[in-house]
Amino acid sequence: MLFQILITIGASQALALSILLLLKRQRHIKDHLLSMTLMLMFGIIMLFNYREELLATHLPLCLHSFTLAYLVLPVFYHYIRAATLDQCPGITRDALPHFVPFIVVAMLMATNYLPMPWEEQVLLLDAIHHGGGPLWFQVVYYGLFFLMFPFYLWRSLRELQKHEEYLLTRFSYTENVGLGWLNRFVWAVAIVWVGFVVFEVIGGQVMDYRTNGLGMNMAFLLFVGCISALGIYGLRYQAIFVEPAERVSEKPVVPLTTSQTEESKADPEETARQLQHLRRIMEEQKPHLQPRLTLQDLAQICEMPPHQLSRLINDALEQHFFDFINGYRVQTFQQLVVDPQKQSFTLLALAHEAGFNSKSTFNAIFKKVTGITPSAYARQVRSSDGLEPATS
């Protein structure tokens, strides 16, 4: 009973978050996809959580958590695709093959399960509970756990990795553009899937190892915990479920095409001239002090096409745009930290003055570049210069 109550509370959060998305004034296709995902998750959890109560009331809904699972996976994947693209196409004609498994499963349920008398449904569910069941259900069951789940988890993580690499070539910051929260959510869902496979498929179906539903309940508790974490993060740190007070607008950036990359290749002399021009701009105009500097912004300052600037940084300097700009910010911070006129400033204030957006980003980048933390570096250089250390 306790597990059932806790799971119901978690499922209710999915429903509430879905409604919050639909109440946003300015909704995008990705908002609708995420809302649909959460609504389907709510349905799956509730059908599983109250399967015995539904069976007792003669409602033939117990197995339809599998049907909804075949639908939620492609919907969630297309939400990730929409979230990782500047232009959100949503579900297009090319996406229709992803929903064929759901249609097939829905037809199997409609022709094999729904027409059964209630007594036969009870016998079927009892056979399934003991690792049996007809062939059509075995196809649905094992296809979900061993084909659909791993396929869409892999595709989702690959899309997020590509997006992260893309951001490194176009932005000098990750705040409000990174999708680390979504990456963590997908990994958490992967852990839930492993729990289902271990306790339900291998333990329950293959080895006939029963724990009175404890393993399944723990897996579902972890599932609703992931949903709760998603809601907390979305409400506190990201404008996901509510309308932001000030919408952050980014210039649309079109990914480079192969033809653009080939056309932008220059001879060594031209590359050296462009590098000298870029370094002069960075030293004289210091564009890295702009906290939200993008590749397009720097390309405008340098008066060159964005794809040409990207090629220059990626190929000639063998760096991402993100690392290139933040390297200059680290150098600026190192200059500020030994400036006698800046000794009353905190290290975080100096980091903001150098162009960093947040403390966590600053600490991570500084340690990556220098090998030590900002506070350790400040103590080291200030003690050698006889300056008073500042607090972080």
Residue pairs with C-beta under 8 A, 6 or more apart in sequence:
3 213
3 217
3 220
3 221
4 49
4 50
6 221
6 224
7 45
7 49
7 217
7 220
7 221
7 224
8 46
8 49
9 224
10 45
10 221
10 223
10 224
10 225
10 227
10 228
11 41
11 42
11 45
11 46
11 49
11 224
11 227
12 42
13 224
13 227
13 228
13 231
14 38
14 39
14 41
14 42
14 45
14 224
14 227
15 38
15 39
15 42
16 231
17 38
17 227
17 230
17 231
17 234
17 241
18 34
18 35
18 36
18 38
18 39
18 42
19 35
20 241
20 242
21 27
21 31
21 32
21 34
21 35
21 38
21 240
21 241
22 31
22 32
22 35
24 31
24 241
24 242
24 243
25 243
26 243
26 247
28 82
28 88
29 82
29 88
29 89
29 90
30 79
30 82
30 83
30 88
30 90
32 90
33 75
33 76
33 78
33 79
33 82
33 90
33 91
34 79
34 240
36 75
37 72
37 75
37 76
37 79
38 227
40 68
40 71
40 72
40 75
41 72
41 223
41 227
43 65
43 68
44 65
44 68
44 69
44 72
45 220
45 223
45 224
47 54
47 61
47 62
47 64
47 65
47 68
48 65
48 216
48 220
49 220
51 62
51 65
54 61
54 62
55 62
55 121
55 122
55 125
58 118
60 113
60 114
60 116
60 118
60 121
62 121
62 125
63 109
63 113
63 125
63 128
63 137
64 109
66 105
66 109
66 140
66 141
66 144
67 102
67 105
67 106
67 109
69 144
69 148
70 101
70 102
70 105
70 106
70 140
70 144
70 148
71 99
71 102
73 148
73 149
73 152
74 95
74 98
74 99
74 102
74 152
76 152
76 156
77 98
77 152
77 155
77 156
77 159
78 90
78 91
78 95
78 98
80 156
80 159
80 160
80 182
80 186
81 89
81 159
82 88
82 89
82 90
83 179
83 182
84 159
84 160
84 162
84 163
84 166
84 179
86 250
86 252
86 253
86 254
87 252
101 143
101 148
105 140
108 136
108 139
108 140
109 140
112 134
112 136
112 137
113 121
113 124
116 124
124 133
124 134
124 137
127 133
128 137
128 141
129 204
130 208
131 204
131 205
131 206
131 208
133 141
141 201
141 205
142 201
145 193
145 196
145 197
145 200
145 201
146 197
146 201
149 193
150 193
153 186
153 189
153 190
153 193
156 186
157 183
157 186
157 187
157 190
160 179
160 182
160 183
160 186
163 179
164 178
164 179
164 183
166 255
167 174
167 177
167 178
167 322
168 320
168 321
168 322
168 323
169 295
169 310
169 314
169 320
169 321
169 322
170 253
170 294
170 295
170 296
170 310
170 321
171 177
171 294
171 295
171 321
171 322
172 288
172 292
172 293
172 294
172 321
172 322
172 325
172 326
172 355
173 291
173 292
173 293
173 322
173 357
173 361
174 180
174 322
174 361
175 357
175 358
175 361
176 238
176 248
177 250
181 230
181 233
181 234
181 237
181 238
185 226
185 229
185 230
188 222
188 226
188 229
189 223
189 226
191 222
192 219
192 222
192 223
192 226
195 215
195 218
195 219
195 222
196 216
196 219
198 215
199 211
199 215
199 216
199 218
199 219
200 215
200 216
200 219
203 209
203 211
203 215
204 210
204 215
204 216
231 241
234 240
234 241
235 241
235 242
239 247
239 248
250 294
251 294
251 296
253 294
253 295
253 296
253 306
256 307
256 310
260 307
261 307
261 311
264 305
264 307
264 308
264 311
265 311
266 274
271 312
271 316
274 304
274 308
274 312
274 316
275 312
275 316
275 317
277 302
278 302
278 309
278 312
278 313
281 287
281 298
281 301
281 302
282 288
282 328
285 301
286 328
286 332
287 293
287 297
287 298
287 301
288 325
288 326
288 328
288 329
288 332
288 354
288 355
289 329
289 332
289 353
289 354
289 355
290 297
290 355
291 352
291 355
291 356
291 357
292 357
293 325
293 355
295 306
295 309
295 310
295 321
296 306
298 309
298 321
298 325
299 305
299 306
299 308
299 309
302 309
304 312
310 321
313 319
313 320
313 321
313 324
314 320
314 321
317 324
319 327
325 355
326 356
326 365
326 369
327 369
328 355
329 354
329 355
329 356
329 365
330 354
330 365
330 366
330 369
330 370
332 353
332 354
332 355
333 350
333 351
333 354
333 356
333 362
333 366
333 374
334 377
334 381
336 342
336 345
336 350
336 353
336 354
337 347
337 350
337 374
337 377
337 378
337 381
337 382
337 390
338 381
338 382
338 385
338 387
340 387
342 350
343 387
343 388
343 390
344 390
345 353
345 390
346 390
346 391
346 392
347 374
347 375
347 378
347 390
347 391
347 392
348 359
348 362
348 392
350 390
351 359
351 362
351 366
351 374
356 362
356 365
362 374
363 373
363 374
366 373
366 374
366 377
367 373
367 374
370 377
372 380
374 392
375 392
378 389
378 390
378 392
379 389
381 387
382 388
382 389
382 390
383 389
